[in-house]
Amino acid sequence: QVQLVESGGGSVQSGGSLRLSCAAYGYIYGSYCMGWFRQGPEKYREGVAAIDSDGTTRYADSVKGRFTISQDNAKNTLYLQMNSLKPEDTAMYYCAQHWGRCTPVRALAKTEYIHWGQGTQVTVSS
């Protein structure tokens, strides 16, 4: 069983930065993909960024150049550094995990993920 706990959300002004963290508990081994998703008010949950056990990263076009996903395997922690935040980035942010690589098809597809955290709220004001 894998448990994921997000932290680091908050309220910032447009142009500001936040770093989200996701602590993973349980035995994550072999080939896996870790992702960040978000769901804004009255919106579908969408993939933001993903990283796999080999370090391959994938990003949604809307965040490329502004967000960076990384992981610290020694701490079993996933990060999302968010810079140049915009009001449209306002959402609940979730981390998630599935087994296998972050392929172009699977990386940002929410239906592929089997373990989810409870989310952390990010609010960006203009």
CYANA upper distance limits for C-alpha pairs under 8 A (distance plus 0.5 A):
  1 GLN  CA     26 GLY  CA      6.40
  1 GLN  CA     27 TYR  CA      7.84
  2 VAL  CA     24 ALA  CA      7.35
  2 VAL  CA     25 TYR  CA      6.14
  2 VAL  CA     26 GLY  CA      5.16
  2 VAL  CA     27 TYR  CA      7.20
  2 VAL  CA     28 ILE  CA      7.82
  2 VAL  CA    115 HIS  CA      7.08
  3 GLN  CA     24 ALA  CA      6.26
  3 GLN  CA     25 TYR  CA      5.48
  3 GLN  CA     26 GLY  CA      6.92
  3 GLN  CA    115 HIS  CA      7.58
  3 GLN  CA    116 TRP  CA      7.93
  3 GLN  CA    117 GLY  CA      7.46
  4 LEU  CA     22 CYS  CA      6.77
  4 LEU  CA     23 ALA  CA      6.18
  4 LEU  CA     24 ALA  CA      5.20
  4 LEU  CA     25 TYR  CA      6.85
  4 LEU  CA     95 CYS  CA      7.54
  4 LEU  CA     96 ALA  CA      7.76
  4 LEU  CA    115 HIS  CA      7.90
  4 LEU  CA    116 TRP  CA      6.72
  4 LEU  CA    117 GLY  CA      5.09
  4 LEU  CA    118 GLN  CA      8.21
  5 VAL  CA     22 CYS  CA      5.80
  5 VAL  CA     23 ALA  CA      5.68
  5 VAL  CA     24 ALA  CA      7.13
  5 VAL  CA     95 CYS  CA      8.44
  5 VAL  CA    117 GLY  CA      5.82
  5 VAL  CA    118 GLN  CA      7.23
  5 VAL  CA    119 GLY  CA      8.11
  6 GLU  CA     20 LEU  CA      7.57
  6 GLU  CA     21 SER  CA      6.04
  6 GLU  CA     22 CYS  CA      4.74
  6 GLU  CA     23 ALA  CA      6.95
  6 GLU  CA     94 TYR  CA      7.51
  6 GLU  CA     95 CYS  CA      7.35
  6 GLU  CA    117 GLY  CA      6.88
  6 GLU  CA    118 GLN  CA      7.53
  6 GLU  CA    119 GLY  CA      6.34
  6 GLU  CA    120 THR  CA      6.43
  7 SER  CA     20 LEU  CA      6.33
  7 SER  CA     21 SER  CA      5.74
  7 SER  CA     22 CYS  CA      6.88
  7 SER  CA    119 GLY  CA      8.37
  7 SER  CA    120 THR  CA      6.41
  8 GLY  CA     18 LEU  CA      7.66
  8 GLY  CA     19 ARG  CA      6.49
  8 GLY  CA     20 LEU  CA      5.00
  8 GLY  CA     21 SER  CA      6.50
  8 GLY  CA    120 THR  CA      7.59
  9 GLY  CA     18 LEU  CA      7.63
  9 GLY  CA     19 ARG  CA      8.07
  9 GLY  CA     20 LEU  CA      6.68
  9 GLY  CA    120 THR  CA      5.73
  9 GLY  CA    121 GLN  CA      5.65
  9 GLY  CA    122 VAL  CA      5.48
 10 GLY  CA     18 LEU  CA      8.27
 10 GLY  CA    121 GLN  CA      6.71
 10 GLY  CA    122 VAL  CA      5.57
 10 GLY  CA    123 THR  CA      6.71
 11 SER  CA    122 VAL  CA      6.51
 11 SER  CA    123 THR  CA      5.14
 11 SER  CA    124 VAL  CA      6.34
 11 SER  CA    125 SER  CA      8.01
 12 VAL  CA     16 GLY  CA      6.46
 12 VAL  CA     17 SER  CA      7.80
 12 VAL  CA     18 LEU  CA      8.37
 12 VAL  CA    123 THR  CA      6.89
 12 VAL  CA    124 VAL  CA      5.56
 12 VAL  CA    125 SER  CA      6.86
 13 GLN  CA     85 LEU  CA      8.18
 13 GLN  CA    124 VAL  CA      5.82
 13 GLN  CA    125 SER  CA      5.26
 13 GLN  CA    126 SER  CA      6.49
 14 SER  CA     84 SER  CA      7.51
 14 SER  CA     85 LEU  CA      5.91
 14 SER  CA     86 LYS  CA      5.51
 14 SER  CA     87 PRO  CA      6.77
 14 SER  CA    124 VAL  CA      6.26
 14 SER  CA    125 SER  CA      6.15
 14 SER  CA    126 SER  CA      5.63
 15 GLY  CA     83 ASN  CA      7.52
 15 GLY  CA     84 SER  CA      4.66
 15 GLY  CA     85 LEU  CA      5.35
 15 GLY  CA     86 LYS  CA      6.84
 16 GLY  CA     83 ASN  CA      6.69
 16 GLY  CA     84 SER  CA      6.02
 16 GLY  CA     85 LEU  CA      5.97
 17 SER  CA     81 GLN  CA      8.00
 17 SER  CA     82 MET  CA      5.89
 17 SER  CA     83 ASN  CA      4.90
 17 SER  CA     84 SER  CA      6.73
 17 SER  CA     85 LEU  CA      6.67
 18 LEU  CA     81 GLN  CA      6.67
 18 LEU  CA     82 MET  CA      5.75
 18 LEU  CA     83 ASN  CA      7.25
 19 ARG  CA     79 TYR  CA      7.29
 19 ARG  CA     80 LEU  CA      6.04
 19 ARG  CA     81 GLN  CA      4.89
 19 ARG  CA     82 MET  CA      6.41
 20 LEU  CA     79 TYR  CA      6.01
 20 LEU  CA     80 LEU  CA      5.50
 20 LEU  CA     81 GLN  CA      6.93
 20 LEU  CA     82 MET  CA      8.38
 21 SER  CA     77 THR  CA      7.16
 21 SER  CA     78 LEU  CA      6.16
 21 SER  CA     79 TYR  CA      5.05
 21 SER  CA     80 LEU  CA      7.05
 22 CYS  CA     77 THR  CA      5.95
 22 CYS  CA     78 LEU  CA      5.40
 22 CYS  CA     79 TYR  CA      6.76
 22 CYS  CA     95 CYS  CA      6.95
 23 ALA  CA     75 LYS  CA      8.36
 23 ALA  CA     76 ASN  CA      6.59
 23 ALA  CA     77 THR  CA      5.04
 23 ALA  CA     78 LEU  CA      7.00
 24 ALA  CA     76 ASN  CA      5.95
 24 ALA  CA     77 THR  CA      6.46
 24 ALA  CA     78 LEU  CA      8.29
 25 TYR  CA     76 ASN  CA      7.97
 28 ILE  CA     32 TYR  CA      8.12
 30 GLY  CA     53 SER  CA      7.88
 31 SER  CA     52 ASP  CA      7.83
 31 SER  CA     53 SER  CA      6.08
 31 SER  CA     54 ASP  CA      8.33
 31 SER  CA     99 TRP  CA      6.48
 31 SER  CA    100 GLY  CA      5.26
 31 SER  CA    101 ARG  CA      6.49
 32 TYR  CA     52 ASP  CA      6.04
 32 TYR  CA     53 SER  CA      5.91
 32 TYR  CA     97 GLN  CA      7.62
 32 TYR  CA     98 HIS  CA      6.29
 32 TYR  CA     99 TRP  CA      4.69
 32 TYR  CA    100 GLY  CA      4.97
 32 TYR  CA    101 ARG  CA      6.03
 32 TYR  CA    102 CYS  CA      7.97
 33 CYS  CA     50 ALA  CA      7.27
 33 CYS  CA     51 ILE  CA      6.23
 33 CYS  CA     52 ASP  CA      4.59
 33 CYS  CA     53 SER  CA      6.90
 33 CYS  CA     97 GLN  CA      6.21
 33 CYS  CA     98 HIS  CA      5.90
 33 CYS  CA     99 TRP  CA      6.58
 33 CYS  CA    100 GLY  CA      6.59
 33 CYS  CA    101 ARG  CA      5.97
 33 CYS  CA    102 CYS  CA      5.67
 33 CYS  CA    107 ALA  CA      7.68
 34 MET  CA     50 ALA  CA      6.02
 34 MET  CA     51 ILE  CA      5.89
 34 MET  CA     52 ASP  CA      6.45
 34 MET  CA     78 LEU  CA      8.13
 34 MET  CA     95 CYS  CA      7.67
 34 MET  CA     96 ALA  CA      6.25
 34 MET  CA     97 GLN  CA      5.04
 34 MET  CA     98 HIS  CA      7.19
 34 MET  CA    102 CYS  CA      8.40
 35 GLY  CA     47 GLY  CA      7.85
 35 GLY  CA     48 VAL  CA      7.93
 35 GLY  CA     49 ALA  CA      6.15
 35 GLY  CA     50 ALA  CA      4.50
 35 GLY  CA     51 ILE  CA      6.85
 35 GLY  CA     95 CYS  CA      6.07
 35 GLY  CA     96 ALA  CA      5.72
 35 GLY  CA     97 GLN  CA      6.77
 35 GLY  CA    107 ALA  CA      7.69
 35 GLY  CA    108 LEU  CA      7.69
 36 TRP  CA     47 GLY  CA      6.74
 36 TRP  CA     48 VAL  CA      5.97
 36 TRP  CA     49 ALA  CA      5.83
 36 TRP  CA     50 ALA  CA      6.72
 36 TRP  CA     80 LEU  CA      8.11
 36 TRP  CA     93 TYR  CA      7.32
 36 TRP  CA     94 TYR  CA      6.12
 36 TRP  CA     95 CYS  CA      5.00
 36 TRP  CA     96 ALA  CA      6.88
 37 PHE  CA     45 ARG  CA      7.03
 37 PHE  CA     46 GLU  CA      5.93
 37 PHE  CA     47 GLY  CA      4.88
 37 PHE  CA     48 VAL  CA      5.66
 37 PHE  CA     49 ALA  CA      7.71
 37 PHE  CA     93 TYR  CA      6.16
 37 PHE  CA     94 TYR  CA      5.58
 37 PHE  CA     95 CYS  CA      6.69
 37 PHE  CA     96 ALA  CA      8.10
 37 PHE  CA    108 LEU  CA      8.41
 37 PHE  CA    110 LYS  CA      8.27
 38 ARG  CA     45 ARG  CA      5.95
 38 ARG  CA     46 GLU  CA      6.00
 38 ARG  CA     47 GLY  CA      7.10
 38 ARG  CA     48 VAL  CA      7.35
 38 ARG  CA     91 ALA  CA      6.26
 38 ARG  CA     92 MET  CA      5.91
 38 ARG  CA     93 TYR  CA      4.80
 38 ARG  CA     94 TYR  CA      6.44
 39 GLN  CA     43 LYS  CA      6.46
 39 GLN  CA     44 TYR  CA      6.38
 39 GLN  CA     45 ARG  CA      4.83
 39 GLN  CA     46 GLU  CA      6.89
 39 GLN  CA     91 ALA  CA      5.66
 39 GLN  CA     92 MET  CA      5.82
 39 GLN  CA     93 TYR  CA      7.14
 40 GLY  CA     44 TYR  CA      7.82
 40 GLY  CA     45 ARG  CA      7.97
 40 GLY  CA     89 ASP  CA      8.38
 40 GLY  CA     90 THR  CA      6.68
 40 GLY  CA     91 ALA  CA      4.52
 40 GLY  CA     92 MET  CA      6.76
 41 PRO  CA     91 ALA  CA      7.38
 45 ARG  CA    110 LYS  CA      8.09
 46 GLU  CA    108 LEU  CA      7.91
 46 GLU  CA    109 ALA  CA      8.32
 46 GLU  CA    110 LYS  CA      7.67
 47 GLY  CA     60 ALA  CA      7.18
 47 GLY  CA    107 ALA  CA      8.44
 47 GLY  CA    108 LEU  CA      4.96
 47 GLY  CA    109 ALA  CA      6.97
 47 GLY  CA    110 LYS  CA      7.21
 48 VAL  CA     59 TYR  CA      6.32
 48 VAL  CA     60 ALA  CA      5.62
 48 VAL  CA     63 VAL  CA      7.48
 48 VAL  CA    108 LEU  CA      7.33
 49 ALA  CA     57 THR  CA      7.68
 49 ALA  CA     58 ARG  CA      6.01
 49 ALA  CA     59 TYR  CA      4.82
 49 ALA  CA     60 ALA  CA      6.69
 49 ALA  CA     68 THR  CA      8.35
 49 ALA  CA     69 ILE  CA      6.93
 49 ALA  CA    107 ALA  CA      8.28
 49 ALA  CA    108 LEU  CA      7.32
 50 ALA  CA     57 THR  CA      6.02
 50 ALA  CA     58 ARG  CA      5.74
 50 ALA  CA     59 TYR  CA      7.10
 50 ALA  CA     69 ILE  CA      7.32
 50 ALA  CA    102 CYS  CA      7.34
 50 ALA  CA    107 ALA  CA      6.38
 50 ALA  CA    108 LEU  CA      7.29
 51 ILE  CA     55 GLY  CA      6.31
 51 ILE  CA     56 THR  CA      5.92
 51 ILE  CA     57 THR  CA      4.89
 51 ILE  CA     58 ARG  CA      7.07
 51 ILE  CA     69 ILE  CA      7.34
 51 ILE  CA     70 SER  CA      7.55
 51 ILE  CA     71 GLN  CA      8.40
 51 ILE  CA    102 CYS  CA      6.99
 51 ILE  CA    107 ALA  CA      8.43
 52 ASP  CA     56 THR  CA      6.01
 52 ASP  CA     57 THR  CA      7.32
 52 ASP  CA    100 GLY  CA      8.44
 52 ASP  CA    101 ARG  CA      6.18
 52 ASP  CA    102 CYS  CA      5.97
 53 SER  CA    101 ARG  CA      7.64
 54 ASP  CA    101 ARG  CA      8.45
 56 THR  CA    102 CYS  CA      7.65
 57 THR  CA     69 ILE  CA      7.78
 57 THR  CA    102 CYS  CA      8.09
 58 ARG  CA    102 CYS  CA      8.17
 58 ARG  CA    104 PRO  CA      8.14
 58 ARG  CA    107 ALA  CA      7.38
 58 ARG  CA    108 LEU  CA      8.37
 59 TYR  CA     63 VAL  CA      7.20
 59 TYR  CA     64 LYS  CA      6.45
 59 TYR  CA    108 LEU  CA      8.40
 60 ALA  CA     64 LYS  CA      6.88
 60 ALA  CA    108 LEU  CA      8.16
 63 VAL  CA     67 PHE  CA      6.07
 66 ARG  CA     82 MET  CA      6.63
 66 ARG  CA     83 ASN  CA      5.64
 66 ARG  CA     84 SER  CA      6.58
 66 ARG  CA     85 LEU  CA      8.22
 67 PHE  CA     80 LEU  CA      7.19
 67 PHE  CA     81 GLN  CA      5.99
 67 PHE  CA     82 MET  CA      4.99
 67 PHE  CA     83 ASN  CA      6.55
 68 THR  CA     80 LEU  CA      6.16
 68 THR  CA     81 GLN  CA      5.56
 68 THR  CA     82 MET  CA      7.13
 69 ILE  CA     78 LEU  CA      8.01
 69 ILE  CA     79 TYR  CA      6.16
 69 ILE  CA     80 LEU  CA      5.10
 69 ILE  CA     81 GLN  CA      6.91
 70 SER  CA     78 LEU  CA      6.51
 70 SER  CA     79 TYR  CA      5.70
 70 SER  CA     80 LEU  CA      7.04
 71 GLN  CA     76 ASN  CA      8.01
 71 GLN  CA     77 THR  CA      6.24
 71 GLN  CA     78 LEU  CA      4.87
 71 GLN  CA     79 TYR  CA      6.33
 72 ASP  CA     76 ASN  CA      6.43
 72 ASP  CA     77 THR  CA      5.83
 72 ASP  CA     78 LEU  CA      6.96
 73 ASN  CA     77 THR  CA      7.04
 85 LEU  CA     89 ASP  CA      6.98
 85 LEU  CA    124 VAL  CA      7.28
 86 LYS  CA     90 THR  CA      8.07
 86 LYS  CA    124 VAL  CA      6.61
 86 LYS  CA    125 SER  CA      8.15
 86 LYS  CA    126 SER  CA      8.01
 87 PRO  CA    123 THR  CA      7.84
 87 PRO  CA    124 VAL  CA      5.17
 87 PRO  CA    125 SER  CA      6.03
 87 PRO  CA    126 SER  CA      6.57
 88 GLU  CA    124 VAL  CA      8.06
 89 ASP  CA    122 VAL  CA      8.08
 89 ASP  CA    123 THR  CA      7.97
 89 ASP  CA    124 VAL  CA      7.22
 90 THR  CA    121 GLN  CA      8.35
 90 THR  CA    122 VAL  CA      5.90
 90 THR  CA    123 THR  CA      5.06
 90 THR  CA    124 VAL  CA      5.92
 91 ALA  CA    121 GLN  CA      6.58
 91 ALA  CA    122 VAL  CA      6.00
 91 ALA  CA    123 THR  CA      7.09
 92 MET  CA    119 GLY  CA      6.41
 92 MET  CA    120 THR  CA      6.02
 92 MET  CA    121 GLN  CA      4.86
 92 MET  CA    122 VAL  CA      6.54
 93 TYR  CA    119 GLY  CA      5.71
 93 TYR  CA    120 THR  CA      5.77
 93 TYR  CA    121 GLN  CA      6.60
 93 TYR  CA    122 VAL  CA      7.51
 94 TYR  CA    116 TRP  CA      7.43
 94 TYR  CA    117 GLY  CA      6.32
 94 TYR  CA    118 GLN  CA      7.10
 94 TYR  CA    119 GLY  CA      4.89
 94 TYR  CA    120 THR  CA      7.13
 95 CYS  CA    116 TRP  CA      6.48
 95 CYS  CA    117 GLY  CA      6.10
 95 CYS  CA    119 GLY  CA      7.63
 96 ALA  CA    113 TYR  CA      6.66
 96 ALA  CA    114 ILE  CA      7.74
 96 ALA  CA    115 HIS  CA      5.88
 96 ALA  CA    116 TRP  CA      4.89
 96 ALA  CA    117 GLY  CA      6.85
 97 GLN  CA    113 TYR  CA      5.92
 97 GLN  CA    114 ILE  CA      6.66
 97 GLN  CA    115 HIS  CA      5.70
 97 GLN  CA    116 TRP  CA      7.23
 98 HIS  CA    112 GLU  CA      7.14
 98 HIS  CA    113 TYR  CA      5.22
 98 HIS  CA    114 ILE  CA      6.03
 98 HIS  CA    115 HIS  CA      7.26
101 ARG  CA    107 ALA  CA      8.36
102 CYS  CA    106 ARG  CA      6.41
102 CYS  CA    107 ALA  CA      4.92
103 THR  CA    107 ALA  CA      5.97
104 PRO  CA    108 LEU  CA      8.28
105 VAL  CA    109 ALA  CA      7.54
106 ARG  CA    112 GLU  CA      6.66
107 ALA  CA    112 GLU  CA      8.49
109 ALA  CA    113 TYR  CA      8.07
